[in-house]
Amino acid sequence: MGGTLGDVFDADGVTWTPISPGLAKVRRLITTLLNLLGAAAFAALAVFFTPWLWIGVVVLLLTWVWEWWLIGRQVRAWGYAERADDLLIRHGVMFRVLVVVPYGRMQFVDVEAGPIDRMFDVAHVQLHTASAGTDARIPGLNAAEAARLRDRLASRGEARLAGL
């Protein structure tokens, strides 16, 4: 055997393309807003009812610090690689995942972006295959790269389905 389990996630000769750091900004903004909203609610309750609820404010602020750090690690773990016959997508820090999607199995490709995503020029590419279990998603691409990847994957999928 001789190899490590890490070798399973690193294919030979594959150059991984990272996703946009804008995804970290989007996720950090959302977690900041949610944690501040929760901390404000706990603070108001602590002022009006019992000082013990200040513990909730402290817990939410500590959670926010941990989430800020974790989001950075999670975003850096995402990557994708286009090969001749398939697309590789990897993600995960503790629980690593490698998805291989053959171009011939792709049925259609979606690109989506919410309002906060668009503020940071971030889009998400969703690949749909015949089997729902093999659908794949690449979050956090900049809009131009998402459009390029969508067009490239769609043309490669059509070529493989046509038997070219």
C-alpha distance (Angstrom), angle and dihedral (degrees) to the residues before:
residue distance angle dihedral
M1 . . .
G2 3.80 . .
G3 3.84 96.5 .
T4 3.73 132.2 96.2
L5 3.76 129.3 -121.2
G6 3.82 87.7 -105.9
D7 3.83 88.1 69.2
V8 3.83 89.0 68.2
F9 3.80 89.1 65.6
D10 3.81 96.9 44.9
A11 3.81 111.9 66.3
D12 3.80 116.0 -159.6
G13 3.78 115.5 -98.8
V14 3.82 94.0 6.2
T15 3.78 119.3 138.0
W16 3.79 109.1 -154.7
T17 3.78 119.1 -143.7
P18 3.81 111.9 -147.0
I19 3.79 122.1 -139.2
S20 3.79 123.0 -113.7
P21 3.81 118.6 -75.3
G22 3.81 84.0 -135.9
L23 3.82 87.8 83.3
A24 3.81 89.0 64.8
K25 3.81 89.2 52.2
V26 3.82 91.3 51.1
R27 3.80 94.0 48.0
R28 3.80 92.8 43.7
L29 3.80 91.5 50.9
I30 3.80 91.4 51.1
T31 3.81 94.1 46.7
T32 3.81 90.5 46.5
L33 3.80 92.3 52.5
L34 3.80 93.4 46.6
N35 3.80 94.6 46.3
L36 3.81 92.9 45.9
L37 3.79 90.4 49.6
G38 3.80 90.7 50.5
A39 3.82 92.5 44.8
A40 3.81 90.7 50.4
A41 3.81 90.4 50.8
F42 3.82 91.7 49.9
A43 3.82 90.9 46.1
A44 3.81 92.0 51.8
L45 3.80 91.4 48.2
A46 3.81 90.3 47.2
V47 3.81 91.6 53.0
F48 3.79 94.6 47.6
F49 3.82 102.8 34.4
T50 3.80 120.3 13.9
P51 3.81 135.5 -12.1
W52 3.81 89.3 -135.0
L53 3.80 88.5 80.3
W54 3.82 89.6 70.6
I55 3.81 83.6 81.1
G56 3.80 86.9 68.5
V57 3.82 90.2 55.9
V58 3.81 91.0 51.5
V59 3.82 92.2 47.0
L60 3.81 91.7 50.1
L61 3.81 92.3 48.6
L62 3.82 91.2 49.5
T63 3.80 89.2 47.4
W64 3.81 89.4 51.6
V65 3.83 91.5 53.5
W66 3.81 91.2 49.2
E67 3.84 92.4 47.0
W68 3.83 91.2 49.0
W69 3.80 90.3 56.0
L70 3.81 94.1 41.7
I71 3.81 94.2 50.5
G72 3.80 90.3 56.9
R73 3.80 91.6 52.8
Q74 3.80 93.2 45.6
V75 3.80 93.9 50.5
R76 3.82 92.2 48.2
A77 3.83 89.5 52.6
W78 3.85 93.3 60.5
G79 3.78 118.8 94.1
Y80 3.77 141.7 144.2
A81 3.77 136.6 -158.5
E82 3.79 131.1 -162.1
R83 3.77 114.0 -142.5
A84 3.80 129.8 179.0
D85 3.81 95.7 -92.1
D86 3.79 106.0 15.9
L87 3.77 148.8 20.4
L88 3.81 120.5 -117.4
I89 3.80 121.6 -153.3
R90 3.78 123.6 -176.4
H91 3.78 132.7 -178.2
G92 3.76 142.8 147.6
V93 3.75 135.3 85.0
M94 3.77 105.2 -149.5
F95 3.80 96.7 13.9
R96 3.78 105.0 37.3
V97 3.79 120.9 -157.8
L98 3.79 130.3 -166.6
V99 3.81 117.2 -171.4
V100 3.81 121.0 -169.6
V101 3.80 114.7 -164.5
P102 3.83 116.1 -173.4
Y103 3.81 110.7 -141.4
G104 3.80 90.6 -129.7
R105 3.82 90.7 61.2
M106 3.81 95.4 55.1
Q107 3.78 114.8 106.8
F108 3.78 100.6 176.6
V109 3.79 142.2 -16.9
D110 3.82 125.6 -135.0
V111 3.79 127.2 -160.5
E112 3.78 116.9 -162.7
A113 3.81 137.1 173.3
G114 3.78 130.6 175.1
P115 3.80 125.0 -147.2
I116 3.81 94.9 -90.2
D117 3.82 90.0 45.2
R118 3.81 90.2 54.3
M119 3.82 91.0 50.4
F120 3.82 87.7 61.8
D121 3.85 96.5 35.8
V122 3.81 92.9 -111.3
A123 3.81 127.8 145.6
H124 3.81 133.8 174.6
V125 3.81 124.5 -135.3
Q126 3.82 117.1 -149.2
L127 3.81 119.2 -166.8
H128 3.79 117.5 -156.1
T129 3.79 122.6 -159.1
A130 3.79 134.2 178.0
S131 3.79 89.5 -93.4
A132 3.79 116.4 59.5
G133 3.80 89.2 -149.6
T134 3.79 92.1 65.3
D135 3.78 99.0 49.0
A136 3.77 110.7 126.7
R137 3.78 135.1 -158.8
I138 3.79 132.7 -157.7
P139 3.80 109.8 -165.5
G140 3.75 127.5 -167.3
L141 3.77 106.3 30.7
N142 3.76 118.5 148.0
A143 3.80 110.7 -106.0
A144 3.81 96.2 -106.8
E145 3.82 92.5 50.0
A146 3.81 90.9 46.6
A147 3.82 90.9 53.5
R148 3.82 91.7 46.1
L149 3.80 92.1 48.6
R150 3.82 92.2 46.2
D151 3.81 91.8 53.2
R152 3.80 93.7 43.5
L153 3.81 94.3 48.1
A154 3.79 92.5 45.4
S155 3.81 92.0 52.1
R156 3.81 92.7 45.3
G157 3.81 90.7 48.3
E158 3.81 91.9 50.2
A159 3.80 91.4 48.2
R160 3.82 91.9 51.0
L161 3.83 92.7 46.7
A162 3.79 90.3 50.0
G163 3.80 89.3 52.1
L164 3.80 95.4 -117.8
